[in-house]
């Protein structure tokens, strides 16, 4: 990745160890790879932080923001405040991304210039 990332993936995490491996892997395995991955550890007391650190040691796109438990809204705002991308991709710690999610969403934005917010199911 050269220069600034186009996408900032923002994922708050609070005691989500049972979901984190699949969730983080689904982001890291995207077919579009010009992104940063901001994971906000919102005061987890389970094994979440160790899981996040394991992936961070394997992928330089991951940045961990650690804070005391403040809730999802403040965690998201903290992640957005630290983001560098033109686009924000919102993730929950139990979400799984389709491998082409970012690629398909960027294409949609390119083909629909009047769109500001895009979701998926």
PyMOL commands that set and color helices and strands:
alter all, ss='L'
color gray80, all
select helices_A, chain A and resi 17-28+48-58+72-82+101-111
alter helices_A, ss='H'
color red, helices_A
select strands_A, chain A and resi 7-13+35-42+62-67+87-92
alter strands_A, ss='S'
color yellow, strands_A
deselect
rebuild
show_as cartoon
